[in-house]
Amino acid sequence: MKFGIDRLLASPELLAELSGRRVALVAHPASVTADLTHSLDALIAAGVNVTSAFGPQHGLKGDKQDNMVETRDETDPVYGIPVFSLYGEVRRPSGQMMSSADVFLFDLQDLGCRIYTFVTTLLYLLEEAVKHGKTVWVLDRPNPAGRPVEGTLLVPGQESFVGAGPMPMRHGLTMGEMGHWFIEHFGLDLDYRVVEMEGWNPEGPGCGWPEGRVWINPSPNAANVNMARAYAGTVMLEGTTLSEGRGTTRPLEVLFGAPDVDAAAVHREMQRLAPEWLRGCKLRECHFEPTFHKHAGTLCNALMIHAEGPFYDHAAFRPWRLQALAFKAIRSVYPNYDLWRDFPYEYELERLAIDVINGGPGLREWVDDPAQEPGDLQALAAADEVAWLGAVEQHKLY
């Protein structure tokens, strides 16, 4: 199969359309061709007039570890072109940045999750392209989490850099498809094109991530496909006092880690509350000691998620529900546990981080209300998931 960048480079017709135009590339470390050449190098070698590059959160090099660690603008040492940061002084490209090119190639590997900030970066680029009369091409890449959709829709008024619009946590689209939805939903009028993949089957072997294709971290803590599958749930740990495994070799692949939580007891309570929400993966009790971040230097008891190998059932696995259930079980076993972390999250200073992450307070309120049961959250999420599927069906390209 071919990703968007490979199709572009193999098409004289597409390359001819870029001839004589100034081109900008939005990229990160996973922006590579099939032979692992970085897209910036490959485009310039193909004769494309690349006049600027843009790096999203974590930077063009992917070297910034945590949230709200910003990247500065710089000059590429090899090509001498400006490299603008979209996670530094600005998150929305400025007029000066937009003036650096005529066509903007967006080539970011996504994880299929609303909170992964590359989604919002795409929306901001599209909106600025409308203002400045620019062209945007998305060089499409797989959604490694595949087509399943999960989570409640972001509540209007709860938008943020991790919540671009009323979509669920796990959106089921590629970035090219998401661009079409943004254009339709927000009424954008611009010259937009998706350079589609060739041969991507989201329901085929790999369940979203094509077998035989090398995985490269699109961000420092996105180390493998197991993480990409679990992320729509485990990312919620960022809004809690529980460790998500940062400071270990398997970040965001655990349901929780903490020195004062009995993982086995929580697992048993999860099985009692909603055993059907544990399907599709294997949970394994383990221990780790983070070298940095939450609980650094302290032994933590944890539940590891294995959404991989013989334990993975693509149709059954529901990471958002699984993570929500872990919170509910912790609240049941430890009613007074200091669960929600109160700190500035992605530049949102007023709302609790867990509410910013979920696009509203609904999940937190469900966890904290002992009268609320799994069926109550199921009813809310199921209705929103059906609504989302209906809204995006027309935009699916594969």
C-alpha positions in Angstrom: 0.0 0.0 0.0 1.0 3.6 -0.3 0.6 6.5 2.2 -0.3 10.0 0.9 3.4 11.1 0.7 4.4 8.1 -1.3 1.5 8.6 -3.8 2.4 12.3 -4.2 6.1 11.5 -4.9 5.1 8.7 -7.4 2.7 11.0 -9.3 4.1 13.3 -12.0 0.7 14.8 -12.3 0.5 15.8 -8.6 4.1 17.0 -8.6 3.4 19.1 -11.7 0.6 20.9 -9.8 3.1 22.0 -7.2 5.6 23.2 -9.8 6.2 27.0 -9.6 4.4 27.3 -6.3 5.9 27.8 -2.9 5.3 24.8 -0.6 5.2 24.5 3.2 5.3 21.2 5.0 3.6 20.4 8.4 5.5 17.5 9.7 7.0 15.6 12.7 9.4 12.5 13.1 6.8 10.0 11.7 6.4 12.1 8.5 8.4 9.6 6.5 8.1 7.7 3.2 7.9 4.0 2.8 11.7 3.8 2.8 11.8 5.9 6.0 13.1 9.1 4.3 11.7 12.1 6.0 9.1 13.9 3.9 11.0 17.2 4.0 14.1 15.5 2.5 12.0 13.5 0.0 10.0 16.5 -1.3 13.1 18.6 -1.8 14.9 15.8 -3.5 11.9 15.5 -5.8 12.3 19.1 -6.9 9.4 20.5 -4.8 10.0 24.2 -3.9 9.7 23.8 -0.1 10.0 27.3 1.3 9.0 26.7 5.0 8.3 23.9 7.4 6.0 23.7 10.5 6.2 21.6 13.6 3.2 20.8 15.8 3.2 19.9 19.5 6.5 18.2 20.4 8.2 19.9 17.5 9.3 19.0 14.0 12.0 16.8 15.6 9.6 15.3 18.2 12.0 16.1 21.0 9.7 17.8 23.5 8.6 15.3 26.1 5.5 16.7 27.9 2.4 18.8 27.5 2.9 22.6 27.5 6.7 22.2 26.7 7.0 24.7 23.9 9.2 24.7 20.8 10.9 27.8 19.3 11.0 28.8 15.7 14.3 28.0 14.0 16.1 27.8 10.7 16.6 24.4 9.2 20.4 23.8 9.3 20.5 21.9 6.0 18.1 23.8 3.8 18.1 27.2 5.4 14.3 27.5 5.4 12.3 28.8 8.4 10.8 26.1 10.7 7.8 27.6 12.4 6.5 26.2 15.7 2.8 25.7 16.1 3.3 24.9 19.8 5.3 27.9 21.0 4.4 31.5 21.0 1.4 30.6 18.9 -0.7 27.5 18.2 -2.5 29.0 15.3 -0.3 30.0 12.4 0.2 33.7 12.1 -0.2 35.8 9.0 3.6 36.0 8.6 3.8 32.2 8.7 1.0 31.8 6.2 2.8 34.2 3.8 5.7 31.8 3.6 4.0 29.5 1.1 1.2 29.1 -1.4 0.4 25.4 -0.8 0.5 23.8 2.7 1.2 20.0 2.8 -0.1 18.5 6.1 1.7 15.2 6.7 1.1 14.3 10.3 0.6 10.8 11.6 -2.4 10.9 14.0 -3.7 8.4 16.6 -7.4 8.7 15.9 -8.2 10.6 19.1 -9.8 14.0 19.5 -7.4 15.0 22.3 -4.2 14.4 20.2 -3.5 17.9 19.3 -2.6 17.4 15.6 -6.4 17.3 15.0 -6.8 20.9 16.3 -3.6 22.0 14.4 -5.3 20.8 11.2 -8.4 22.9 12.0 -6.4 26.0 12.8 -4.4 25.6 9.5 -7.6 25.3 7.5 -9.1 28.3 9.1 -6.0 30.4 8.5 -5.8 29.2 4.9 -9.4 30.5 4.4 -8.3 34.0 5.7 -5.2 34.1 3.6 -6.3 32.4 0.4 -4.0 29.4 0.7 -4.3 25.9 -0.5 -4.1 22.9 1.8 -3.3 19.3 0.9 -3.5 16.5 3.5 -1.1 13.7 2.6 -3.2 11.1 4.2 -2.0 8.4 6.7 -3.7 5.6 8.5 -5.8 5.9 11.6 -4.0 3.2 13.7 -7.0 2.8 16.0 -9.2 2.0 12.9 -12.8 2.8 12.4 -14.4 2.2 15.9 -15.9 5.3 17.4 -16.2 5.9 21.2 -17.0 8.5 23.7 -19.4 11.3 24.4 -19.3 14.3 22.1 -17.6 17.5 23.2 -20.1 19.8 24.7 -20.5 23.2 22.9 -18.6 25.8 24.8 -16.0 23.3 26.0 -13.7 23.7 23.0 -9.9 23.8 23.6 -6.6 22.9 22.0 -7.5 19.3 22.8 -11.1 19.7 21.7 -11.5 21.2 18.3 -15.2 20.5 17.9 -18.2 18.3 18.8 -16.5 14.9 18.1 -16.1 11.9 20.4 -12.8 10.9 21.9 -12.1 8.2 19.4 -13.3 9.6 16.1 -12.5 6.8 13.6 -11.3 9.1 10.8 -8.0 9.8 9.0 -6.8 13.3 8.9 -7.8 13.7 5.3 -11.3 12.7 6.2 -11.3 14.9 9.3 -10.4 17.9 7.1 -13.6 17.3 5.0 -15.7 17.2 8.2 -14.1 20.4 9.5 -14.9 22.1 6.2 -18.5 21.0 6.2 -19.1 21.5 10.0 -17.5 25.0 10.2 -18.5 26.2 6.8 -15.0 26.7 5.5 -14.4 27.7 1.9 -10.9 26.9 0.7 -8.9 25.0 -1.9 -8.6 21.6 -0.1 -7.4 18.3 -1.3 -6.6 14.9 0.2 -3.9 12.9 -1.4 -5.5 9.6 -0.5 -3.7 6.4 0.5 -3.7 3.5 -1.9 -4.7 0.1 -0.5 -5.5 1.1 3.1 -8.2 -1.2 4.5 -9.1 -0.1 8.1 -10.9 -3.4 8.7 -8.2 -5.6 7.3 -5.1 -7.1 8.8 -3.6 -4.8 11.4 -7.0 -3.3 12.2 -6.0 0.2 11.1 -2.2 0.0 11.1 -1.1 -1.9 8.0 1.0 -5.0 8.7 4.6 -4.7 7.5 4.7 -0.9 7.9 7.3 0.4 10.4 5.9 2.3 13.4 7.7 5.6 14.2 6.7 7.6 17.2 4.6 10.6 16.1 5.2 12.0 19.6 7.7 10.9 22.3 5.2 8.7 24.3 3.5 7.1 21.3 5.8 4.2 21.2 3.8 1.5 19.4 0.4 0.4 18.1 -0.7 -0.9 21.5 -0.4 2.6 22.8 -2.3 4.0 19.8 -5.2 1.6 20.5 -5.3 2.3 24.2 -4.7 6.0 24.0 -8.4 7.1 23.7 -8.8 5.8 27.2 -5.4 6.2 28.9 -5.0 9.8 27.9 -7.6 10.6 30.5 -5.0 9.7 33.2 -3.3 13.0 32.4 -6.2 14.7 34.3 -5.7 12.6 37.4 -3.2 12.0 40.1 -2.6 8.5 38.8 0.5 7.8 36.7 -0.1 7.1 33.0 3.4 5.5 32.9 5.4 8.6 31.8 8.9 8.1 33.0 8.8 4.4 32.0 9.3 2.6 28.7 5.6 1.9 28.2 3.8 5.2 28.8 0.0 5.5 28.2 -0.3 1.7 28.0 -1.5 1.3 31.6 -5.0 1.9 33.1 -3.3 3.5 36.1 -0.2 3.3 38.3 -0.1 4.5 41.9 1.8 3.6 45.1 -1.4 3.7 47.2 -3.8 1.7 44.9 -4.2 -2.1 45.0 -4.4 -2.9 41.3 -5.8 -6.4 41.9 -8.6 -5.1 44.1 -9.5 -2.5 41.5 -9.4 -5.1 38.7 -11.9 -7.3 40.7 -14.2 -4.3 41.2 -14.1 -3.5 37.5 -15.1 -7.1 36.8 -18.0 -6.8 39.2 -19.2 -3.5 37.9 -19.1 -4.0 34.1 -17.3 -7.2 33.0 -18.4 -6.6 29.3 -16.3 -3.4 29.3 -13.1 -5.4 29.8 -13.5 -7.3 26.6 -11.1 -7.1 23.7 -7.8 -7.0 25.6 -5.9 -8.5 28.5 -5.2 -6.7 31.7 -2.1 -7.6 33.6 -1.1 -6.5 37.1 2.4 -5.1 37.2 4.7 -2.7 39.0 6.9 0.2 37.8 8.9 3.1 39.2 8.8 6.2 37.1 12.1 8.0 36.5 10.2 11.3 36.1 6.7 12.8 36.2 4.0 11.7 38.6 5.2 9.4 41.5 8.8 9.7 40.2 11.1 7.4 42.2 8.2 5.6 43.9 7.1 2.0 43.3 3.6 2.0 41.7 1.2 -0.9 41.4 -0.5 -0.8 38.0 -2.7 -2.6 35.4 -1.1 -2.9 32.0 -3.3 -3.1 28.9 -2.5 -5.6 26.2 -4.6 -4.7 23.1 -2.3 -6.8 21.0 -1.5 -10.3 19.8 -4.0 -13.0 20.7 -5.6 -10.9 23.3 -6.8 -8.2 20.9 -10.4 -8.2 19.6 -10.8 -5.1 17.4 -14.6 -5.0 17.5 -14.8 -5.6 21.3 -12.1 -3.3 22.6 -13.4 0.0 24.0 -10.6 1.9 25.7 -12.6 4.9 26.7 -15.1 2.8 28.6 -12.3 0.7 30.0 -10.6 3.7 31.5 -13.8 5.2 32.7 -14.5 1.9 34.5 -11.1 1.9 36.1 -11.9 5.4 37.6 -15.3 4.2 38.8 -13.7 1.1 40.4 -11.1 3.2 42.2 -13.8 5.5 43.5 -15.7 2.5 44.7 -12.7 0.9 46.5 -11.3 4.2 47.7 -14.3 6.6 48.1 -12.1 9.5 49.3 -9.2 9.0 46.9 -7.8 12.3 45.6 -8.4 11.4 42.0 -8.7 14.6 39.9 -5.6 16.6 39.3 -6.1 20.4 39.5 -3.5 22.1 37.4 -3.3 24.1 34.1 -3.9 21.7 31.2 -3.2 22.7 27.6 -3.5 26.4 28.5 -6.9 26.0 30.1 -6.7 27.6 33.5 -10.2 27.5 34.9 -11.6 24.0 34.2 -10.4 20.8 35.7 -8.1 18.9 33.4 -10.3 15.8 33.3 -13.2 18.0 32.0 -11.0 19.7 29.4 -9.9 16.2 28.2 -13.4 14.9 28.0 -15.0 18.0 26.5 -17.3 18.5 29.5 -17.8 17.4 33.1 -20.0 14.4 32.3 -17.5 11.6 32.8 -16.1 13.1 36.1 -19.7 13.5 37.4 -20.5 9.9 36.5 -17.4 8.6 38.3 -18.0 10.7 41.4 -21.8 9.9 41.8 -22.2 6.6 43.6 -25.8 6.3 42.3 -24.6 6.4 38.7 -24.0 3.0 37.1 -22.2 1.8 33.9 -25.5 1.7 32.1 -26.0 5.4 32.6 -22.7 6.3 30.9 -23.4 3.7 28.2 -26.7 5.4 27.4 -25.0 8.8 27.0 -22.1 7.6 25.0 -24.1 5.3 22.7 -26.4 8.1 21.6 -23.5 10.4 20.8 -21.6 7.7 19.0 -24.5 7.0 16.7 -24.9 10.7 16.0 -21.2 11.0 15.1 -21.3 8.0 12.8 -24.2 9.5 10.9 -22.4 12.9 10.6 -19.2 11.6 9.2 -20.3 8.7 7.0 -20.3 10.9 3.9 -16.7 11.9 4.5 -15.1 8.5 4.6 -12.7 7.9 1.8 -11.8 4.3 2.4 
